Amino acid sequence: MNFPAFETLAVEQQGNALLVTINRPKAMNALALQVVEDLHALLDTVTEHARPDGGWPVRGIILTGAGGKAFVAGADIREMSAMGPDAAAAYSARTHELTLRLESLPIPVIAAVDGFALGGGCELAMACDFIYATEAASFGQPEVNLGLVPGFGGSVRLQQLVGPARAKELIYTGRRIRTAEAERIGLVHTVFPTATEMYDAARSTIEDVAAKSPVAVANAKSTINAALGLPTADGLAAENRSFSQAFGTEDMQEGVRAFLAKETPSFPGK
């Protein structure tokens, strides 16, 4: 895939993984408007190709931050200081669009967090499929310290991951938590001693995914997201639709053929 020149992102393909680094280390990778727009532009290209008629050139994204001190330390406070209510609403809405796009991508997105993931950084990480983190990482929604509330999805996704009571405590107090606690309450998926081990694990996970049917992975992601928060019967209905649709794919035919022949499948991605 060919990407435009990004002001705030560094992009590198590593095997089947696309490593996307928010590259504003002097600003602790703060989630400025330009970062949001660059990520939208990145997803435009990824969405164009990561589909059956696009050839699936990458099978997963690793999203991280440059510099080793922060994933994303939060929103850009200097930028926000000049905003009124209307500009703030537009900023929030545009970032909500971005996080929804991350959730709807047909490939997995892994947040690789080393250092601070606070405010908008925590919210961006929560929009990924799961979070890998180093022991040096920390998380929180400290907006109340500025007289604000979460504006990029924290009020919604945090309670989905850790439950309403814990989400309320973290948001009301603005308390920062370290990785061990974040893992214990279900915010972080896996903790690694070093950044090298974290990135190696993220790449390994995406290589594992790459050996599977891309259509099935896309269907699984969309089904899990569609069923989130639904009553059981409605969630089962969503699963039933995806299950039946899978029977019309070439990947299902190849997977079943290879299983019966005791061969390794070669999925066409259709």
Phi, psi and chi 1 to 4 in degrees:
 res  aa     phi    psi   chi1   chi2   chi3   chi4
   1 MET       -  142.3  -71.1 -174.7  -67.2      -
   2 ASN  -105.0  126.4  -65.4  -41.9      -      -
   3 PHE  -109.5  151.3  -65.7   95.1      -      -
   4 PRO   -68.5  167.7   24.5  -33.3      -      -
   5 ALA   -73.6  124.2      -      -      -      -
   6 PHE  -101.4  138.3  -63.7  117.8      -      -
   7 GLU   -73.4  -32.0 -176.4  179.1  -30.4      -
   8 THR  -123.5    4.6   66.6      -      -      -
   9 LEU  -124.6  146.5  -55.9  178.6      -      -
  10 ALA  -114.6  131.7      -      -      -      -
  11 VAL  -126.5  129.9 -178.9      -      -      -
  12 GLU  -142.6  129.7  178.6 -174.4   -4.4      -
  13 GLN   -85.3  128.3 -174.1  156.5   -5.1      -
  14 GLN  -126.0   92.9  -60.6  179.8  -15.9      -
  15 GLY    65.7 -126.6      -      -      -      -
  16 ASN   -87.1   -0.4  -74.1  -68.3      -      -
  17 ALA  -103.2  145.5      -      -      -      -
  18 LEU  -108.5  112.9 -167.8   68.4      -      -
  19 LEU   -88.1  116.6  178.5   64.8      -      -
  20 VAL  -114.5  117.0  177.9      -      -      -
  21 THR  -113.9  121.3  -55.4      -      -      -
  22 ILE   -72.5  119.1  -61.6  171.6      -      -
  23 ASN  -115.7   68.2 -168.5   25.3      -      -
  24 ARG  -132.0   58.5  -59.9 -175.5   70.2 -146.4
  25 PRO   -60.7  -32.8   20.4  -32.3      -      -
  26 LYS   -67.2  -24.5  -68.6 -177.7  179.2  178.7
  27 ALA  -104.2   19.5      -      -      -      -
  28 MET    55.1   32.4  -57.3  -72.3  -83.2      -
  29 ASN    58.3   31.9  -55.2  -41.8      -      -
  30 ALA   -55.7  145.7      -      -      -      -
  31 LEU   -83.3   70.4 -158.8   59.4      -      -
  32 ALA   -71.1  166.4      -      -      -      -
  33 LEU   -56.7  -37.2  -73.6  164.0      -      -
  34 GLN   -66.0  -35.3 -173.0   60.4   53.0      -
  35 VAL   -62.6  -45.5  177.9      -      -      -
  36 VAL   -59.6  -44.6  174.5      -      -      -
  37 GLU   -68.0  -38.2  -68.2  -52.5  -41.5      -
  38 ASP   -64.3  -39.6  -78.8   -7.6      -      -
  39 LEU   -66.6  -37.6  -73.9  168.7      -      -
  40 HIS   -60.4  -44.7  -88.1  -67.2      -      -
  41 ALA   -64.4  -39.0      -      -      -      -
  42 LEU   -59.5  -46.0  173.5   98.0      -      -
  43 LEU   -68.1  -27.7  -65.3 -175.4      -      -
  44 ASP   -57.1  -46.9  -72.4  -17.7      -      -
  45 THR   -70.3  -44.3  -59.0      -      -      -
  46 VAL   -61.2  -44.5  172.0      -      -      -
  47 THR   -62.9  -34.3  -57.9      -      -      -
  48 GLU   -64.5  -31.2 -178.7 -178.5   -5.8      -
  49 HIS  -107.5  -29.2  -66.9   88.5      -      -
  50 ALA   -84.1   71.1      -      -      -      -
  51 ARG  -162.6  167.6   59.0 -170.9 -170.0 -166.5
  52 PRO   -55.1  -38.8  -29.4   35.7      -      -
  53 ASP   -90.3    5.5   59.8   -9.7      -      -
  54 GLY  -107.2   -8.4      -      -      -      -
  55 GLY    90.6   -2.2      -      -      -      -
  56 TRP    49.6   57.7  -55.7   99.1      -      -
  57 PRO   -67.9  -23.9   24.6  -33.6      -      -
  58 VAL  -130.0  150.8  -63.6      -      -      -
  59 ARG  -115.3    4.6  -63.2  -65.6  -53.8  -80.2
  60 GLY  -178.3  158.1      -      -      -      -
  61 ILE  -117.9  136.9  -67.5  174.2      -      -
  62 ILE  -108.4  117.3  -57.9  167.5      -      -
  63 LEU  -105.3  125.5 -177.6   60.6      -      -
  64 THR  -147.3 -176.8 -167.1      -      -      -
  65 GLY  -125.2  152.0      -      -      -      -
  66 ALA   -84.0  155.7      -      -      -      -
  67 GLY    99.1  -19.1      -      -      -      -
  68 GLY    82.1   -8.6      -      -      -      -
  69 LYS   -99.4  -24.3  -67.2 -176.5  178.2  179.7
  70 ALA  -150.4  140.8      -      -      -      -
  71 PHE   -71.8  -70.0  169.9   73.6      -      -
  72 VAL  -146.4  120.5  169.6      -      -      -
  73 ALA   -75.3  -10.4      -      -      -      -
  74 GLY   146.5 -167.9      -      -      -      -
  75 ALA   -70.3  166.5      -      -      -      -
  76 ASP   -83.5  100.3 -167.4  -52.6      -      -
  77 ILE   -65.0  -38.1  -54.3  -57.1      -      -
  78 ARG   -61.5  -42.1 -171.7  173.5  -59.7  -81.3
  79 GLU   -65.1  -42.7 -143.6  172.9   50.1      -
  80 MET   -67.9  -26.4  -72.7 -159.1  -50.9      -
  81 SER   -62.8  -21.1   67.6      -      -      -
  82 ALA   -95.5    1.9      -      -      -      -
  83 MET   -90.2  146.0  -67.8 -179.1 -177.8      -
  84 GLY  -101.3 -176.5      -      -      -      -
  85 PRO   -56.5  -41.0  -27.3   35.8      -      -
  86 ASP   -67.2  -44.0  -69.6  -16.4      -      -
  87 ALA   -65.6  -37.5      -      -      -      -
  88 ALA   -65.1  -39.9      -      -      -      -
  89 ALA   -62.9  -40.6      -      -      -      -
  90 ALA   -67.0  -40.5      -      -      -      -
  91 TYR   -61.4  -47.7 -176.3   24.2      -      -
  92 SER   -62.1  -46.1  173.1      -      -      -
  93 ALA   -63.7  -41.3      -      -      -      -
  94 ARG   -66.1  -36.3 -172.6   61.4  171.4  156.3
  95 THR   -74.4  -34.9  -49.3      -      -      -
  96 HIS   -59.6  -41.5  -74.5  162.1      -      -
  97 GLU   -58.6  -41.2  -69.0  173.0    6.0      -
  98 LEU   -63.8  -47.3  172.2   63.9      -      -
  99 THR   -66.6  -35.2   58.8      -      -      -
 100 LEU   -66.3  -35.4  -71.4  169.4      -      -
 101 ARG   -66.1  -39.6  -69.3 -173.6   73.1 -174.9
 102 LEU   -60.7  -42.2  -72.0  170.4      -      -
 103 GLU   -67.0  -31.7  -72.4 -175.8  -24.1      -
 104 SER   -91.6   -4.9   65.3      -      -      -
 105 LEU   -57.4  142.1  -84.7 -178.9      -      -
 106 PRO   -81.1    8.5   29.6  -35.0      -      -
 107 ILE  -125.5  155.0   56.5  175.8      -      -
 108 PRO   -70.8  148.4   21.8  -31.2      -      -
 109 VAL  -123.6  121.8 -177.0      -      -      -
 110 ILE  -107.4  124.9  -58.9  173.5      -      -
 111 ALA   -82.9  123.2      -      -      -      -
 112 ALA  -109.0  104.0      -      -      -      -
 113 VAL  -107.3  119.1  177.1      -      -      -
 114 ASP  -129.3  114.9 -173.7   27.5      -      -
 115 GLY    96.7 -150.6      -      -      -      -
 116 PHE   -76.3  133.2  -60.9  119.0      -      -
 117 ALA  -130.4   85.0      -      -      -      -
 118 LEU  -118.8  147.7  -56.0  174.6      -      -
 119 GLY    54.2 -119.6      -      -      -      -
 120 GLY   -59.6  -27.2      -      -      -      -
 121 GLY   -68.4  -43.2      -      -      -      -
 122 CYS   -63.9  -40.2 -171.6      -      -      -
 123 GLU   -66.5  -39.4  -69.9  165.6  -55.4      -
 124 LEU   -64.9  -42.9 -175.9   64.0      -      -
 125 ALA   -62.1  -40.2      -      -      -      -
 126 MET   -67.2  -21.0  -70.8 -169.7  -69.6      -
 127 ALA   -78.6  -11.0      -      -      -      -
 128 CYS   -79.6  167.9  -61.3      -      -      -
 129 ASP   -66.2  -39.6  -71.8  -84.7      -      -
 130 PHE  -159.6  167.3   34.9   86.1      -      -
 131 ILE  -116.9  122.9  -59.6  172.1      -      -
 132 TYR  -100.0  142.9  -72.6  175.3      -      -
 133 ALA  -146.0  154.8      -      -      -      -
 134 THR   -88.5  166.6   67.1      -      -      -
 135 GLU   -64.3  -19.6  -67.7  175.5   -6.9      -
 136 ALA   -86.7   -3.1      -      -      -      -
 137 ALA   -76.6  159.1      -      -      -      -
 138 SER  -146.8  153.9   60.8      -      -      -
 139 PHE  -134.1  154.0  -60.2   82.0      -      -
 140 GLY   173.2  164.4      -      -      -      -
 141 GLN  -121.2   83.2  -61.4  -69.2  158.9      -
 142 PRO   -90.7   21.5   33.3  -34.4      -      -
 143 GLU   -59.0  -31.2  -70.5   87.0   -7.7      -
 144 VAL   -61.6  -24.4  -68.3      -      -      -
 145 ASN   -65.7  -18.3  -65.1  -41.1      -      -
 146 LEU  -108.1    9.4  -60.2  173.7      -      -
 147 GLY    74.8   22.4      -      -      -      -
 148 LEU  -117.7  177.7  -66.5  170.1      -      -
 149 VAL  -127.9  163.0  -62.6      -      -      -
 150 PRO   -55.4  138.3  -27.0   36.1      -      -
 151 GLY  -124.1   -1.3      -      -      -      -
 152 PHE  -120.5   25.2  -57.0  153.2      -      -
 153 GLY   113.0   -2.4      -      -      -      -
 154 GLY   -63.6  -33.9      -      -      -      -
 155 SER   -66.1  -24.4  -53.8      -      -      -
 156 VAL   -98.7  -54.5  178.0      -      -      -
 157 ARG   -74.6  -32.5  -67.7 -171.8  178.7   93.7
 158 LEU   -62.8  -44.0 -173.9   58.5      -      -
 159 GLN   -70.1  -27.2   65.2  172.7  -49.7      -
 160 GLN   -64.4  -35.0  -69.5  172.6  -16.4      -
 161 LEU   -86.3  -40.0  -71.0  169.0      -      -
 162 VAL  -116.9   -3.9  -53.0      -      -      -
 163 GLY    94.6  155.0      -      -      -      -
 164 PRO   -62.8  -39.9   -6.9    9.5      -      -
 165 ALA   -66.3  -46.9      -      -      -      -
 166 ARG   -65.5  -39.2  -77.2 -161.1  174.3   97.6
 167 ALA   -61.5  -43.6      -      -      -      -
 168 LYS   -61.6  -44.4  -71.9  175.8  179.9  179.2
 169 GLU   -60.0  -46.7  179.8 -164.1   26.0      -
 170 LEU   -66.8  -39.3  -70.1  170.7      -      -
 171 ILE   -75.4  -41.6  -68.6  170.5      -      -
 172 TYR   -64.7  -39.1  -65.4  172.1      -      -
 173 THR   -91.1  -20.9   63.6      -      -      -
 174 GLY    68.2   18.9      -      -      -      -
 175 ARG   -68.3  139.0 -175.7  167.0   65.8   89.5
 176 ARG   -94.3  135.4 -175.1 -175.8  -55.2  175.2
 177 ILE  -119.8  148.4   60.3  174.3      -      -
 178 ARG   -85.4  173.5  -60.8  -56.2  -60.2  -94.9
 179 THR   -62.3  -39.3  -45.6      -      -      -
 180 ALA   -59.5  -44.1      -      -      -      -
 181 GLU   -69.2  -39.3 -176.9  175.5   -3.0      -
 182 ALA   -60.9  -37.2      -      -      -      -
 183 GLU   -70.0  -41.7 -178.0 -175.6   33.8      -
 184 ARG   -61.9  -37.2  178.8  179.6   61.2   79.4
 185 ILE   -90.3   -2.5   65.7  176.3      -      -
 186 GLY    97.5    8.5      -      -      -      -
 187 LEU   -78.9  -43.1  175.2   58.1      -      -
 188 VAL  -101.5  139.6  166.6      -      -      -
 189 HIS   -81.9  -51.8 -178.7   61.0      -      -
 190 THR  -142.5  142.2  -49.6      -      -      -
 191 VAL  -112.0  139.8  178.6      -      -      -
 192 PHE  -126.8  147.0  -59.4   89.8      -      -
 193 PRO   -63.5  -35.6  -22.3   32.6      -      -
 194 THR  -133.1  162.3   66.4      -      -      -
 195 ALA   -65.0  -37.5      -      -      -      -
 196 THR   -59.6  -45.7  -62.8      -      -      -
 197 GLU   -65.0  -36.9  -69.6  170.1  -83.7      -
 198 MET   -63.8  -47.9  175.1 -179.0   66.1      -
 199 TYR   -66.3  -38.3  -69.6  122.5      -      -
 200 ASP   -61.3  -41.9  -74.2  -13.8      -      -
 201 ALA   -67.4  -40.0      -      -      -      -
 202 ALA   -63.2  -44.1      -      -      -      -
 203 ARG   -64.2  -40.2  -75.2 -171.3  -68.3  -93.5
 204 SER   -62.9  -41.0  178.0      -      -      -
 205 THR   -60.6  -44.3  -64.1      -      -      -
 206 ILE   -68.5  -34.4  -69.7  173.7      -      -
 207 GLU   -66.1  -36.6  -67.2  -58.1  -31.9      -
 208 ASP   -61.4  -44.0  -73.7  -14.6      -      -
 209 VAL   -63.3  -38.1  169.9      -      -      -
 210 ALA   -64.5  -20.7      -      -      -      -
 211 ALA   -81.0   -7.2      -      -      -      -
 212 LYS  -101.6  172.8  -50.0  -56.7 -173.0  -68.9
 213 SER   -65.5  120.8  157.0      -      -      -
 214 PRO   -64.2  -32.7   19.4  -29.4      -      -
 215 VAL   -68.0  -40.9  173.8      -      -      -
 216 ALA   -66.3  -40.6      -      -      -      -
 217 VAL   -62.8  -44.5  170.9      -      -      -
 218 ALA   -61.4  -42.6      -      -      -      -
 219 ASN   -65.0  -40.3  -75.2  -13.5      -      -
 220 ALA   -63.4  -43.7      -      -      -      -
 221 LYS   -62.9  -46.7  178.5  170.8  176.9  174.0
 222 SER   -66.2  -34.7   65.2      -      -      -
 223 THR   -69.3  -44.9  -56.2      -      -      -
 224 ILE   -60.8  -44.2  -68.1  167.7      -      -
 225 ASN   -65.7  -39.5  -72.7  -20.5      -      -
 226 ALA   -66.0  -34.1      -      -      -      -
 227 ALA   -83.4  -11.7      -      -      -      -
 228 LEU   -60.6  122.1 -175.9   65.2      -      -
 229 GLY    81.9   -4.3      -      -      -      -
 230 LEU   -78.7  154.5  -68.3  179.1      -      -
 231 PRO   -57.5  153.5  -21.8   32.2      -      -
 232 THR   -53.3  -45.8  -60.1      -      -      -
 233 ALA   -62.8  -38.7      -      -      -      -
 234 ASP   -70.4  -37.8  -66.5  -22.6      -      -
 235 GLY   -64.1  -39.7      -      -      -      -
 236 LEU   -66.1  -34.2  -67.5  174.9      -      -
 237 ALA   -65.4  -39.6      -      -      -      -
 238 ALA   -64.2  -41.3      -      -      -      -
 239 GLU   -63.7  -40.7 -179.1 -178.7   83.3      -
 240 ASN   -60.1  -41.0  177.6  -92.0      -      -
 241 ARG   -63.8  -44.0  -71.2 -169.6  -65.8  -88.1
 242 SER   -67.8  -39.8  -66.1      -      -      -
 243 PHE   -60.8  -46.5 -177.7   67.6      -      -
 244 SER   -68.1  -37.7   61.9      -      -      -
 245 GLN   -64.3  -31.1  -71.0  166.9    3.2      -
 246 ALA   -62.0  -27.9      -      -      -      -
 247 PHE   -70.6  -12.0  -80.9   74.6      -      -
 248 GLY   -98.2    9.4      -      -      -      -
 249 THR  -100.2  151.5   66.7      -      -      -
 250 GLU   -67.9  -31.4  -66.1 -179.9   27.9      -
 251 ASP   -62.3  -40.1  -83.6    8.9      -      -
 252 MET   -63.9  -43.6 -179.7  -90.7 -176.0      -
 253 GLN   -60.9  -42.8  -64.5  170.5   11.5      -
 254 GLU   -68.1  -40.8  168.5   59.8   12.4      -
 255 GLY   -62.2  -44.8      -      -      -      -
 256 VAL   -67.5  -42.9  170.8      -      -      -
 257 ARG   -58.9  -47.3 -178.8 -152.1   63.6   77.0
 258 ALA   -65.9  -37.9      -      -      -      -
 259 PHE   -61.4  -48.1  178.7   84.3      -      -
 260 LEU   -66.9  -31.6  -65.8  174.7      -      -
 261 ALA   -87.7   -0.4      -      -      -      -
 262 LYS    56.9   45.2  -62.4 -177.2  179.8  179.5
 263 GLU  -120.2  163.6  -62.9  175.1   -4.4      -
 264 THR   -80.4  126.9  -59.6      -      -      -
 265 PRO   -69.2  150.2   25.2  -32.8      -      -
 266 SER  -119.6   92.4  179.4      -      -      -
 267 PHE   -74.4  129.7  -66.7  111.3      -      -
 268 PRO   -77.6  -13.0   27.6  -34.2      -      -
 269 GLY    77.4   30.3      -      -      -      -
 270 LYS  -134.5      -  -61.6  179.8 -179.5  178.7
